[in-house]
Amino acid sequence: MMISRSTASRVAKSVLHHAGPRYFSAAASLGGAAKDAAASLRGRNHGGAAIFLTRNLENGSGKTWTRFPAVEVRKSSTLALGEKQRQEEEKEEVHGGASGGADASGGGNGNKGVVVSYWGVEPAKITKEDGTEWKWNCFRPWETYKSNTSIDLKKHHAPVTWMDKMAFWTVKALRLPTDIFFQKRYGCRAMMLETVAAVPGMVGGMLLHCKSLRRFEHSGGWIKALLEEAENERMHLMTFMEVSQPRWYERALVFTVQGVFFNAYFLAYLVSPKMAHRIVGYLEEEAIHSYTEFLKELDKGNIENVPAPAIALDYWRLPPGSTLRDVVMVIRADEAHHRDVNHFASDIHCQGLELKAAPAPIGYH
């Protein structure tokens, strides 16, 4: 079906007539003044977007149509539709400002006035068993536990093979400069120890994760077990930060030691996972010894037995009135558990098997 040129012109004119008030603005064109106005409009932009000029389809009308880009229309439409959302966000900002103190103490949200929802989804309100509000963002109530302090602290893996002896004496050599540097400052020693002890679990879990992806196979739960170990060691550090603050040169030492140890352990795990786990097992044995000496100094009164930090009370579910000694007790039990896990992992590799052949010890932490 053919449409005449005049009919098409009338249809187009009708469409522009209805759409004009929404998308266009008419401006009269009067000789040279119109040309100057058009030139100035071409060089001008509106809301960051240029204005385009098109001639009216009606010949000789002397009118110009100014078309605003669609982005401006969408923007104004979005603002109109989002009025309710903006009001909700303003309410959330007020609520976030009121709870700023709790966020700061909870870790992870130190700024006041933070929006407490994400993409309009209001987070669930978390409370303790007694009904009080949960104030920690770095861990949740279902991640807390009661430490098994009855675990055997005297267990020792006797080095028999050359690999065991090499791992054992490597750890002994690493302990010597630590004893010289920290001596009996066990609070600072514990902080340094935890900055290193939290590395192996993360490295091992990361490498097992990549291996699982490459081979399209399960890990037997060992990825989660090693990452739980790394997170638990990090929580040890966060706890001791509430008790003792490191000096500037100790912070600098952490940068150096962590950088060297991370890369060394990464390469060691790639070459021999069984030796890497054995080294960590012996490191945890030394940690147990260090925390035992820490307890002795507390009992002698050489170190003040201050009240346990609030983060420790919630993380280990310690009873009210617990002290630093109680915190060291549960941390030492954690280290004993890590000792057993890593010696067990090394034994699996020594039998020529992969870690997935044995169920991982998940759920302790």
N, C-alpha and C positions, 0 to 999 in steps of 0.2 A: 504494500500500500504506500503510495507516494504522498508526501506532505509538501504542500507548496511553501515557498520561502516566506511568504507573508504570514501564513498560519503558524509556522515555526517561530517567527519573530513575536507574534502575539502571545504564544504559549510561554516563551522565555520571559517576555515582559511581565506576564502575570505572575510567574514564579518569583521573579526579582521583586515584584511589588509586595508580595507576602513575606519574602525572606529579608527584604531590605531593613525593616525596623530592628531585626535581630542581629544581622551580620554586617550591615552596611550603613553608611551615613552619606547622605547626598550633600554635595556642595555645588553651588552655582558656578559656572565657568563663564567669565565675562572678559573675553579678549585677552589682552596681555596680562591683566591681573590674575586671570585663572591660570595662565601658564606659570607665572611666578609662584602661585600657591601650590600648583602641582609639583614644581621643582623642589620647593621647600618640604613638601610632604614626602617626596621620594627620599630625601636625605634624613628625614626624621624617623624615629622608631617609637613604638608604643609598647611599654612594658617589656623592653628588651627585644622586640620583634619588629621588623620593618613593616610599613604600611604600603599596600599595593594599590595601584589605581587602574581601573579598567573603564573603557568608554561604554556608555549606555548603548544598547542594541538599537535604540530608536535614532535613526540618522538625523544629525543636525539639531539634536535637542540641546546641545551645549551643556550637558550635565556630566559630572564625573562621579564614579562610585568608589568609595574608600572601603576596602575589605580588610577587616582585622583578622589576624591569623587565628586558626582554630584553637591554638594552645591557650589563648586568652579566654575563649569561651569555656573551654574545659576547666580552666583554673577557677573561673568564677562559679561554674557549676559545682565544682568540688568544694569550694568554700561554703556554698549554700547548703550542700548536703551534709557537710561535716560540722555544722554548727553544734549539733547535739554532742558529737564526739569531742569537740573542743571544750565544751562545758564539762564533760566527764573528766577530761584530762586535767582541767583546772582544779576540780575537786580532788583528784588523785595527787596533784602536786601539793595541795594544802595538807592532805593526809600524810604524804611523804615527809613534808617539813616537820609535822608534829612528831613523827616517829624517827626523826633523824638521829637522835641520841641512841636509840636502840639499834639502828642500822650500823652506826659507827662502832658500837661495842660488839656487834655480831660478826664483824669481819666481812669484807667484800663490798660493803656500801658505806664508805666513810663520809660521803657528801650529803648535806642536808637538802631537802626539797627534791629528792629523787622520785621519779614516777615509779610507782610500785607495781604497775601492770605492764604487760608486753602485748602489743597489737590488740588491745582491748580485752585481753583475757585476764581476769582478776585472779591472782594467786590464792591458793587455799590457805586459810589461817591455821598455823601449826601451833599446837600447845603441848605442854608437858603433861605427865600423868596427873599432876595436881591441878591442872587447869590453867596454869600461868603461861604467858606467851613465850614461845621459843624465840630466842634472840640471835641465834647463830645462823649465818648464811653459808659458812664454810663447811658445815656438816649438818645432817638432819637427825632427828631422834632415832630413826630406824638404822642409822649407821653407828650408833653408840653401842657399848657392850660392857660387861663386867669381866675384867681380866682374870685369867686363871692363875692366881699367885701360887698355887700348889705345884706348878710345873717343876720338874727336876732341874735344878740349876747347876748341878755338878757333872752332868753328862759331857763327855769329851770324845771326839772322834780321834782315835790314836792314828797318827800318820804312819802308814805301812808302805804304800807304793811310792815311787819317786815323785809322782805328781802330787800326792798328799803332802810329802815332805817339803816340796817346793812351795806349795800353797801356804803351809804352816809357817815356814821361815820367812816368806814374803810378808806375811801379816806381822810377825814378830819384829821385822826390820822397820815396818811402818809405824809400829808402836813407839819405838825408841825416840824419834824426834818429838812426838806428841807428849811423852813424859817429860822431856827436857823443857819444852815450851810452856806447858800449862802447869806442871808440877801438881800442887794440891788444889788448884782452882777448878774444882769439879763442875761447877755450874757452867763456866766457859768451855771446859773440856766437853761437856755434854752437848753444847750447842755445835761445836766443831764436829763432833762425832756424828750428829744427826744430819748435818749438811752433806756428809759423805755417805752415810748409811742409807739415805733416801734415794741414792742414784742407782744402785744395782737392780732393784725391783723395776724401776722405770725402764732401764735399758733392756733388761731381760724380757719384760712384757712387750716392749715395742718391737724387738726383734722377733719374738714369737708371733706377734700380730702380723708382721710383714710376711713371715714364713707361712702362716695360715692362709693369707691372701694369695700367695704365689702357688701354693699346692692345692688350693681349694679343699681344705680339710679342717676338721675341728682341732682344738688345742687341748682337749681334755680338761678345760677349766683353768689351765695354768696361766693363761694371760691375765685373767681376773685375779688369781691368787697373788701373782707378782705385783700387779698394780695396787692391790690392797696393801701389800707390804710397803710399797713406796709411799702410799698415802698415810699409812700408820706412822712411818718414820717422820714424815713431814709434820704430822700432828705433835710428835714429840718435840720437834723444834719450836713450833708455835707455842707450846706450853712453856718451854724454858725461856722463851723470849719475854714472857710475863714475869719471870723471876730475876733474870739477869740480862742486862743489855751489853752486847759486845762492844769493845773499843774499836776505834777506826782502823787500827792496824790488824785487828782480828777479822774485821770485815774484809779487808784487802787480802788477808791470807785465805779466806773462804773462796774468793774469786779464783785465786791461783790453784788451790788444792782441788776445787771442784772441776775446774777446766782440765787439769792434768788427769784426775782420776776418771772423769767421765770418758774421755777418749781412750785411756788405757783399758778401762773395763769393757768398753765397746769392742775394741779389737780383740781382747781376750775372749769375750763371749763368741765372737765370730770364729775364732780359731778353735777353742775348746770350751764348750758350755759346761762340761763336767768339772773342769778346773776352775772356771769362773764361779760356779756355785760353791765349790769347796772353799775358795778364798772367802766368800761371803759368810760361810758357816764358821770359819775361824775368826773372822772379824766380829761376828756376833758373840762368840765366846769371850773375846777381849772386851766387848761392850758389857757383858754380864759382870766381868771382873771389875771394870771401872765403876759401874753402878753399885757394886758391893762395897767398894772403897768409899764411895759417896755416902752410903748409909752409915758406915763406920764413923765418918767425920760428923755426920748429923747427930749420931748417938753420943759422941764425945762433946758435943756443943761447940765444935770449931766452926760449924756452919749453922746459921740461924734457921730453925725449923719454922719457917713462915707459913701462914695459912695457904692452902692449895688455891691456885688460880681458878676463877669461875669456869674457864674453858675446860679445865681438867675435871672439875666436878661433874659437868654434863657429859663429856666425852667418855669417861670411864665409869660413869654412874656412881661416883663416890658419895658417901654419906656426908651430910652437912657437918662442918667442923673438921674435915680432913686437912692434913698438913702436907708440907713438901715431902716428908718422909713417905707418906702414903702414895704420892705421885711417883716417886722414884721406885717404889715397890712394884707398881703396876707396869711401869715402863721396863723395868728389868725383866718382868715376866713376858712382856712383848718380845724383847730381844731373845729370850730363850726359845720362844715359839719360832722366830725367824731363823735361829740357829738350826732347829730341827728340820724346818722346811727346806733349807738350802742344802744341808747334808743329805737329806732324803733325795732331793733332785739330782745331786751329784752321784749318788749311789745308783739311781735309775740309769743315768748315762754310762756309768762304769759297767753295767751289765749289758751294754750294747743296745739299749732300748731308747726310745724317745719319751719325753715327759708325758705325752698323751696316753702312754700305755698304763699309767697309774692315775687314779683319781686325785685331783688336786685338793689340797686342804683349804676349801673355801668356807667362809662363814665364821671364822674365828674372830676376825675384826669386823 
